[in-house]
Amino acid sequence: VQKTRMALHQALISLMRTQKYDAILVQDILDHANVGRSTFYSHFRDKDELLLGGMDHLREFLNVAQQEAKQGVTHRYETVIGFSGAMFAHAGENRDVYHSLLGGVGWVIVSRGMEEILMQLVSKEAKPLYQAGPPPALPFELFVHFIVTTFWSVMTWWISQRNAMPAQTVDTHFRSLVLPAMAVRLR
């Protein structure tokens, strides 16, 4: 089961390296993975569900990156965005895949999935720090929303650039945008 799911996901990613996500048909994925239609539909409702299913690996990858970021930070609140460098690096290495999604249904699907993943990561790290100080006037949910949507906005902008800066540079810029706000809210 896991091998079939992986083969289908890899076929989708391979196709996305050469064409827009919205143009890919389930039959294209089946042909590329050498999997039958009934097998595909026993695992996934459609290609959108296949796309979302692949995000489980990304969730695990970002969780690990978040935990590793706790080593050597200057300020505890920096761990809240410990995922950012790893996520930008991942997107940079797979830029053609991310670019295949831009402007279409696939980007909407990935954006929703990523925002959910990032909301969980940010909330988990920020909540203890947020509650440690005096009662804040800013609702916690709004703070988390600000961090996550700022990250995803920077990611979207970066992926859409033709001559994009290196992942490490865009991560530095993202951090320059949010760390001052975090320093005020999370002590």
Secondary structure, DSSP 8 states (H G I E B T S, - for coil): -HHHHHHHHHHHHHHHTTS-GGG--HHHHHHHHT--HHHHHHH-SSHHHHHHHTHHHHHHHHHHHHHHTTTT-SSGGGGGGTTHHHHHHHHHHTHHHHHHHTTSHHHHHHHHHHHHHHHHHHHHHHHHHHHHSS--SS-HHHHHHHHHHHHHHHHHHHHH-TT---HHHHHHHHHHHHHHHHHHH--
